[in-house]
Amino acid sequence: MTGKRAARFDCAIAVDFTHEGRTHHGMTRNMGQGGMFIATDVMMPLGSIILLRFQVPTLRDAIEVRAEVRWSLEGQGMGVQFDGLRAREVWALNRFFKMVTPEREGEGGVPH
């Protein structure tokens, strides 16, 4: 393993996340093919499986994908890892990422 992390892209997209039947709202701060950081004051326990729903301009339908909460920063939000993006969603995200700026190393104030 090289230790190189996947590219993350700064973006602010509304995202709904559902856990144990309750839906909460947040905004992405950054996103990559593997996951996203959700800015929210609602903290889920580490390891929680949540259902995400968000829209990118390169896909007509909303993306719905399961994700695992991998880390959190109290009062700021949480990092989640996607579980099961479909091929058309990967394609749409790749097209979307070409429209936004990659996050620079050391910027953004949150780990990846």
C-alpha positions as CSV (number, residue, x, y, z in Angstrom):
1,M,0.0,0.0,0.0
2,T,1.4,3.4,-1.0
3,G,-0.4,5.5,1.5
4,K,-1.7,7.8,-1.3
5,R,-5.2,8.9,-0.7
6,A,-8.0,9.1,-3.3
7,A,-8.7,12.5,-4.8
8,R,-11.2,14.7,-3.0
9,F,-13.1,17.6,-4.6
10,D,-14.4,20.7,-2.8
11,C,-18.2,20.9,-3.3
12,A,-21.3,21.9,-1.5
13,I,-24.2,19.6,-2.3
14,A,-27.3,19.0,-0.1
15,V,-27.3,15.5,1.2
16,D,-29.9,13.6,3.2
17,F,-28.8,10.7,5.3
18,T,-31.1,8.1,7.0
19,H,-30.2,6.1,10.0
20,E,-32.6,3.9,12.0
21,G,-35.6,5.3,10.2
22,R,-34.7,9.0,10.9
23,T,-33.7,11.3,8.0
24,H,-31.2,14.1,8.6
25,H,-29.8,16.8,6.4
26,G,-26.4,18.1,5.7
27,M,-24.1,19.6,3.1
28,T,-21.0,18.0,1.5
29,R,-17.8,19.8,2.2
30,N,-15.8,17.5,-0.1
31,M,-16.4,14.3,-2.0
32,G,-14.5,11.7,-4.0
33,Q,-15.2,8.3,-5.6
34,G,-14.9,6.6,-2.2
35,G,-16.9,8.8,0.0
36,M,-17.7,12.3,1.3
37,F,-17.5,14.6,4.3
38,I,-20.9,15.7,5.5
39,A,-21.1,19.0,7.3
40,T,-23.8,18.4,10.0
41,D,-24.3,18.8,13.7
42,V,-25.9,15.3,13.7
43,M,-23.3,12.7,14.7
44,M,-23.8,9.1,14.0
45,P,-21.7,6.5,15.9
46,L,-18.6,5.3,14.1
47,G,-19.3,2.2,12.0
48,S,-23.0,3.2,11.5
49,I,-24.5,2.2,8.2
50,I,-26.5,5.1,6.7
51,L,-28.4,5.6,3.5
52,L,-27.3,8.7,1.5
53,R,-29.4,10.6,-1.0
54,F,-27.9,13.4,-3.0
55,Q,-28.1,14.9,-6.5
56,V,-25.2,15.9,-8.9
57,P,-25.8,17.9,-12.0
58,T,-24.4,15.2,-14.3
59,L,-27.1,12.7,-13.4
60,R,-30.9,13.1,-13.7
61,D,-31.8,10.8,-10.8
62,A,-30.6,11.3,-7.3
63,I,-27.8,9.0,-6.1
64,E,-28.9,6.7,-3.3
65,V,-26.1,4.7,-1.7
66,R,-25.3,3.0,1.6
67,A,-22.3,4.4,3.4
68,E,-20.3,3.7,6.6
69,V,-19.4,6.4,9.1
70,R,-15.6,6.2,9.3
71,W,-14.8,9.3,11.4
72,S,-16.3,12.4,12.8
73,L,-15.4,15.9,14.2
74,E,-17.8,17.0,16.9
75,G,-19.8,20.0,15.8
76,Q,-18.4,19.9,12.2
77,G,-19.6,16.7,10.6
78,M,-18.5,13.2,9.6
79,G,-16.6,11.3,7.0
80,V,-18.4,8.4,5.3
81,Q,-17.3,5.7,2.9
82,F,-19.6,4.7,0.1
83,D,-20.7,1.0,-0.2
84,G,-22.0,0.1,-3.6
85,L,-22.0,2.9,-6.1
86,R,-23.5,1.7,-9.5
87,A,-21.5,2.1,-12.7
88,R,-23.7,5.0,-14.0
89,E,-23.2,6.8,-10.6
90,V,-19.4,6.4,-10.9
91,W,-19.6,7.7,-14.4
92,A,-21.7,10.7,-13.3
93,L,-19.4,11.5,-10.4
94,N,-16.4,11.4,-12.6
95,R,-18.0,13.9,-15.0
96,F,-19.1,16.1,-12.0
97,F,-15.5,16.1,-10.6
98,K,-14.2,17.5,-13.9
99,M,-16.5,20.5,-13.2
100,V,-15.1,21.2,-9.7
101,T,-11.8,22.0,-8.2
102,P,-9.7,19.3,-6.5
103,E,-9.0,20.0,-2.8
104,R,-5.4,21.0,-2.2
105,E,-3.4,19.0,0.3
106,G,-3.6,20.5,3.8
107,E,-6.7,22.7,3.0
108,G,-10.3,22.3,3.9
109,G,-9.7,21.8,7.6
110,V,-10.8,18.2,7.7
111,P,-8.8,15.0,7.2
112,H,-9.8,12.6,4.4
